[in-house]
Amino acid sequence: MTDARLPERWLNDRRLQRLSADHYRTFINALLWTVANRTDGRIERDDVALIPHWSANAAKTLIEAGLFTPQTDGWLIADYLSTQTSRSELETLERVRRRERDKKARQRAGKTANDPAVRANENDSVPGDVPGDGPGDVSRGTTQEGRKEGRKARKGEAQPSLAVVNGKRSGWRGAGPDPFDEYR
């Protein structure tokens, strides 16, 4: 998708500000049409019927205002290449994006196919299962103490064991019975 740009300086550009509303709309629609069709600002006489809301005598008015440059079989929007992205630049960008997309796809495919850890863990995970979401799961990182425990675990230090209540491992550390027991 390509977008047309309306430079801020056009707010004060006499060539545009002196146009009637119909001719201004014709200029903007012509600009949008040329960007969408990647004509680099070139409008052929046969294209006029394809541009929405082309007003009568618009070409003459836009030439007199210095916004169109006459060509043998149409017009060229003045300042087009200095305000819009050219067709060749857009094609280059598309090629670069396509190469990057293909490169990343190859990297992902290669990593999955060649990484034994990825292949081993593919069957272990349950989609939508997030550690710390179930009763009894310990979620680290929500408190200062939890963050410290998480850092210790990453450094290979011993993790605090879970409490054992009625022979079951539990994340409950408060006084009294585990409030989640009734849900097990």
C-alpha positions as CSV (number, residue, x, y, z in Angstrom):
1,M,0.0,0.0,0.0
2,T,1.3,3.4,-0.9
3,D,0.2,6.7,0.6
4,A,0.3,10.1,-1.0
5,R,1.9,12.9,1.0
6,L,0.6,16.4,1.4
7,P,3.5,18.5,2.5
8,E,2.9,21.0,5.2
9,R,4.3,23.8,3.0
10,W,1.3,23.4,0.7
11,L,-0.8,25.1,3.4
12,N,0.8,28.3,2.4
13,D,1.5,27.6,-1.2
14,R,-0.2,30.3,-3.3
15,R,-0.6,28.0,-6.2
16,L,-2.9,25.8,-4.2
17,Q,-4.6,28.4,-2.0
18,R,-5.8,30.4,-5.0
19,L,-7.6,27.4,-6.6
20,S,-11.3,27.1,-6.4
21,A,-12.6,24.3,-4.3
22,D,-13.4,22.2,-7.4
23,H,-9.9,22.7,-8.9
24,Y,-8.3,22.0,-5.5
25,R,-10.2,18.7,-5.2
26,T,-9.2,17.8,-8.8
27,F,-5.5,18.4,-8.0
28,I,-5.7,16.3,-4.8
29,N,-7.6,13.5,-6.6
30,A,-5.1,13.6,-9.5
31,L,-2.3,13.3,-7.0
32,L,-3.9,10.4,-5.2
33,W,-4.6,8.7,-8.5
34,T,-1.1,9.0,-9.8
35,V,0.4,7.7,-6.5
36,A,-2.0,4.7,-6.5
37,N,-1.3,3.9,-10.1
38,R,2.5,4.6,-9.8
39,T,2.6,6.9,-12.8
40,D,5.3,9.2,-11.2
41,G,2.9,12.1,-11.5
42,R,2.1,11.6,-15.2
43,I,-1.5,11.9,-16.3
44,E,-2.5,11.0,-19.8
45,R,-5.6,12.5,-21.5
46,D,-7.3,9.1,-21.4
47,D,-6.8,9.0,-17.6
48,V,-9.0,12.0,-17.0
49,A,-12.1,9.8,-17.1
50,L,-10.6,7.5,-14.4
51,I,-9.9,10.3,-11.9
52,P,-12.8,11.0,-9.6
53,H,-14.4,14.5,-9.6
54,W,-12.2,15.9,-12.4
55,S,-13.7,19.4,-12.9
56,A,-14.1,21.3,-16.1
57,N,-11.1,23.3,-17.3
58,A,-9.1,21.9,-14.5
59,A,-6.0,21.0,-16.6
60,K,-5.9,24.6,-18.0
61,T,-6.2,26.1,-14.5
62,L,-3.6,23.8,-13.0
63,I,-1.1,24.5,-15.8
64,E,-1.7,28.3,-15.3
65,A,-1.2,27.8,-11.5
66,G,2.1,26.0,-12.1
67,L,0.9,22.7,-10.6
68,F,0.8,20.8,-13.9
69,T,3.4,20.8,-16.6
70,P,2.0,20.1,-20.1
71,Q,3.3,17.0,-22.0
72,T,2.6,15.9,-25.5
73,D,-0.3,13.6,-24.6
74,G,-1.1,14.7,-21.0
75,W,0.3,16.4,-18.0
76,L,3.0,16.0,-15.3
77,I,2.3,17.0,-11.7
78,A,4.9,19.6,-10.8
79,D,7.0,18.8,-7.7
80,Y,5.8,15.2,-7.8
81,L,9.2,13.6,-7.4
82,S,10.2,16.0,-4.6
83,T,7.0,15.2,-2.6
84,Q,6.1,11.6,-3.4
85,T,7.9,8.3,-3.6
86,S,8.8,7.3,-7.1
87,R,7.7,4.0,-8.7
88,S,11.3,2.7,-8.8
89,E,11.8,3.6,-5.1
90,L,8.6,1.7,-4.2
91,E,9.7,-1.3,-6.3
92,T,13.1,-1.3,-4.6
93,L,11.4,-1.1,-1.1
94,E,9.1,-4.0,-2.0
95,R,12.1,-6.2,-3.1
96,V,14.0,-5.4,0.1
97,R,10.9,-6.2,2.2
98,R,10.3,-9.5,0.3
99,R,14.0,-10.5,0.7
100,E,13.8,-9.7,4.5
101,R,10.5,-11.6,4.8
102,D,12.0,-14.6,3.0
103,K,15.2,-14.5,5.0
104,K,13.3,-14.5,8.3
105,A,11.1,-17.3,7.2
106,R,14.2,-19.4,6.3
107,Q,15.7,-18.6,9.6
108,R,12.6,-19.6,11.5
109,A,12.3,-22.8,9.4
110,G,16.0,-23.6,9.9
111,K,15.9,-23.0,13.7
112,T,12.8,-25.2,14.2
113,A,14.2,-28.0,12.0
114,N,17.8,-28.0,13.4
115,D,17.3,-27.1,17.0
116,P,16.8,-30.3,19.1
117,A,15.6,-28.2,22.1
118,V,12.8,-26.7,20.0
119,R,11.8,-30.1,18.7
120,A,11.9,-31.7,22.2
121,N,9.8,-29.0,23.7
122,E,7.2,-28.9,20.9
123,N,5.2,-31.8,22.5
124,D,5.7,-30.5,26.1
125,S,3.8,-27.2,25.8
126,V,0.1,-26.8,26.0
127,P,-1.2,-23.9,23.9
128,G,-2.6,-21.2,26.1
129,D,-0.9,-22.6,29.3
130,V,1.0,-19.9,31.1
131,P,3.0,-20.7,34.2
132,G,1.7,-19.0,37.3
133,D,-1.9,-19.0,36.1
134,G,-3.2,-22.1,37.9
135,P,-3.9,-22.6,41.6
136,G,-0.7,-23.6,43.3
137,D,1.6,-22.2,40.6
138,V,4.1,-19.8,41.9
139,S,4.4,-16.6,39.9
140,R,7.7,-14.9,40.3
141,G,8.4,-11.3,39.5
142,T,5.3,-9.7,41.0
143,T,6.9,-8.7,44.3
144,Q,10.4,-7.7,45.2
145,E,10.9,-11.1,46.9
146,G,9.6,-12.9,43.8
147,R,12.0,-11.0,41.5
148,K,14.9,-11.9,43.8
149,E,13.9,-15.5,43.7
150,G,13.6,-15.4,39.9
151,R,17.1,-13.9,39.6
152,K,18.5,-16.6,41.9
153,A,16.9,-19.3,39.8
154,R,18.4,-17.9,36.7
155,K,21.8,-17.9,38.3
156,G,21.5,-21.5,39.2
157,E,21.0,-21.0,42.9
158,A,18.5,-23.1,44.9
159,Q,14.9,-22.1,44.7
160,P,12.7,-22.1,47.8
161,S,10.6,-25.2,47.9
162,L,6.8,-25.0,47.8
163,A,4.9,-25.6,51.0
164,V,3.5,-29.1,51.5
165,V,0.0,-29.1,52.9
166,N,-1.8,-32.4,53.5
167,G,0.8,-34.2,51.4
168,K,0.3,-31.9,48.4
169,R,2.7,-29.3,47.0
170,S,1.1,-25.9,47.3
171,G,2.1,-22.3,46.5
172,W,0.2,-21.2,49.5
173,R,2.5,-19.6,52.1
174,G,0.0,-17.9,54.4
175,A,-1.4,-18.9,57.8
176,G,-4.0,-21.5,57.9
177,P,-5.2,-24.0,55.3
178,D,-4.6,-23.4,51.6
179,P,-7.7,-21.6,50.2
180,F,-7.3,-23.4,46.9
181,D,-7.7,-26.9,48.4
182,E,-11.4,-26.8,47.9
183,Y,-10.9,-26.3,44.1
184,R,-8.6,-29.3,43.7
